[in-house]
Amino acid sequence: MFQCLQKGATREEMALALVEHYDATEEIALRSVDAFIASLANAGLLEENG
């Protein structure tokens, strides 16, 4: 998921990558992406782009 973030992927694009790579459902992938982004934000590791 770090590679997706570095490329500027959207939340939905990151979830799609999880669905394709891990054969997860879209719902689970979106929840995983949201949790990942929240953990990075809570750690102060995200910068707003734009």
Secondary structure, DSSP 8 states (H G I E B T S, - for coil): -HHHHHTT--HHHHHHHHHHHH---HHHHHHHHHHHHHHHHHTT------
